[in-house]
Amino acid sequence: RSSRESRRKTSQRCNSCTSTSRSLPSIALSLLYDLAMPLVTVCGFPSSGKSTITDLIVKAATDTGLEVVLIRDTELGYDPREYSASAALEKPARAALKAAAERKLSQNAVVILDAPNYIKGYRYELYCAARSLKTPSCVVHVATSVDTSTVRNAARDVPYTDEIFSGLVMRFEFPDDRQRWDKPLFTVVEDEEVPIEAIIAALTSTDVKAPNAATQSQPVSSLNTVHEVERVSQLIITALVQAQTTALPGDKIAVPETKEMVELHRRVTMSELRRIRRQFTTYTKTHTVGDAATVGALFVQFLNQALQA
């Protein structure tokens, strides 16, 4: 009997050693699968090679043992060579891509969004979606030059038209690693090695910032909060309308209750401002907001994104 117990204890110790000796990547992956998985936002000029770089990242992540969900505009039925022709076509395409990414972020897979993603406000929205789920995110900028992208576009079977190509290049807002929504930022320079290992390391990072009032989704329960949202947003709209009488497109407008500035790219009508205010009020019913300063900052951010879209 003593011999049998001794063998049993030895076997348990061996099993424990075997379990502990699993590779570190496997342990890291098992921890990651308890969370929502990372988001990779790929951006760059048209015909810069975004899809080629995306395919490399997909292969590397898959080889590491990560499950990958690839979201491409073309696979959702939106061709950037067509929808980029006008804001009316582009807006629903961006909305569909964002919705698809948000749906997949709650599953056990790395989500890679392969699309133009050239608007910084849009990248900020994606960052907020990832952060609200306490998952890491990163931006991959395929920094191919305009000249090389032009040559590649001309060689395509169905290229972008000159007008659409030039428009996308002109409107492209370069990612900046000083901005929290654009970092970690990985820049892929033509004719240089793709930083695949660094990208995969970012995907398996457990250093995730906690969601804040701008990203954490929680119901609003206080009538005082609802009143504060309506009061502050009305003050800001009134101040913006008054400022437009002397301001010029491109100016930054100071408004009450916050240090955030409204970026005035064009004249905005009162009806449009009221519509944005109604959308913001609806937004705050499912998201936590704080005092007047927080409400003001959130509304200005919301306003800037809406006016830029």
C-alpha positions, 0 to 999 in steps of 0.5 A, spaced: 500 500 500 505 504 501 508 503 495 502 504 491 501 511 494 508 513 493 507 511 486 501 515 485 504 521 489 510 521 484 505 520 478 502 527 480 508 530 481 510 528 474 503 531 471 504 537 475 511 538 472 508 536 465 503 542 466 508 547 468 512 546 462 507 548 457 510 553 453 510 561 455 506 563 449 501 557 450 500 560 457 499 567 455 494 565 449 490 561 454 490 567 458 488 572 452 482 567 451 479 569 457 478 576 454 476 580 448 481 579 443 485 585 440 484 589 434 489 591 429 487 597 424 490 597 418 491 604 414 494 607 408 494 610 401 490 606 396 494 601 392 499 601 398 499 594 399 495 594 405 492 587 404 498 584 402 501 586 409 494 584 412 495 577 409 502 577 412 500 579 419 494 573 419 499 568 417 504 570 423 498 570 428 495 564 425 502 560 426 503 563 433 496 559 435 492 565 435 485 565 432 484 571 427 478 574 424 479 578 418 474 584 416 475 587 409 471 592 406 470 588 399 468 582 403 462 586 406 460 588 399 463 595 399 468 596 394 473 602 396 474 604 389 466 605 389 464 608 395 470 613 396 467 617 391 462 621 395 461 622 403 454 619 402 457 612 400 463 612 404 459 613 411 455 607 411 461 603 409 465 605 415 459 604 419 458 597 417 466 596 418 465 598 425 459 594 426 462 588 424 469 589 428 465 591 434 461 584 433 467 580 433 471 583 438 467 580 444 469 573 441 476 569 442 479 571 436 484 577 433 480 582 429 484 585 423 480 591 420 483 591 412 480 598 409 482 605 408 481 607 415 484 614 413 480 618 418 483 619 425 476 620 428 474 613 425 480 610 428 479 613 435 472 610 435 475 603 433 480 604 439 474 606 444 470 600 442 476 596 443 478 599 450 471 599 452 472 591 452 478 591 456 482 589 450 489 591 446 489 594 440 494 597 435 495 601 428 499 598 422 500 604 417 503 601 410 507 607 409 508 606 401 509 613 398 504 616 393 509 615 387 509 607 388 502 607 390 500 610 383 504 605 379 501 600 383 494 602 382 495 603 374 497 596 374 491 593 377 486 590 373 481 595 376 484 601 378 482 607 382 480 613 378 485 618 378 479 623 382 478 618 387 485 616 388 488 623 389 482 625 393 484 619 398 491 621 398 489 628 400 484 626 405 489 621 409 490 623 416 497 620 418 497 616 424 501 619 430 504 615 435 503 621 440 495 620 440 493 614 444 488 611 439 494 611 434 499 607 439 502 602 439 503 604 431 507 600 427 509 603 420 511 598 414 516 602 410 517 600 403 523 595 401 524 594 409 522 588 413 515 588 416 515 588 424 511 582 424 514 580 431 513 586 434 506 586 432 504 579 434 507 581 441 503 587 441 497 582 440 499 578 446 500 584 451 496 584 457 498 591 458 491 594 457 488 600 459 482 600 463 476 603 460 474 610 462 468 615 462 468 616 454 469 608 453 466 604 458 458 602 457 454 603 463 447 605 463 445 612 466 441 612 472 441 619 475 436 624 472 441 629 474 445 626 469 440 627 464 439 634 466 446 635 466 447 632 459 442 637 456 444 643 459 451 643 458 450 640 450 445 646 449 450 651 452 456 649 447 451 649 441 449 656 443 456 658 444 458 655 437 452 658 433 454 665 436 462 664 434 460 662 427 458 669 426 466 671 426 470 664 425 473 662 419 473 654 417 479 651 420 478 655 427 478 652 433 472 654 438 472 655 445 466 653 448 463 653 456 464 647 461 470 644 457 477 645 455 476 641 449 475 645 442 470 645 437 474 644 430 470 648 425 471 645 418 465 648 415 459 652 417 454 648 421 446 649 421 442 649 427 438 644 425 445 639 424 447 641 431 440 639 434 441 633 430 448 631 433 445 633 440 440 628 440 444 623 438 449 625 443 443 624 448 441 617 446 449 615 446 449 618 454 443 613 456 448 607 455 454 610 457 457 613 463 458 620 464 460 624 470 460 632 472 459 638 467 467 638 465 466 631 463 460 631 459 462 638 456 469 634 453 465 628 451 460 632 447 465 636 444 469 630 442 462 627 439 461 633 435 468 634 432 467 626 430 460 628 427 462 634 423 468 630 420 464 624 418 
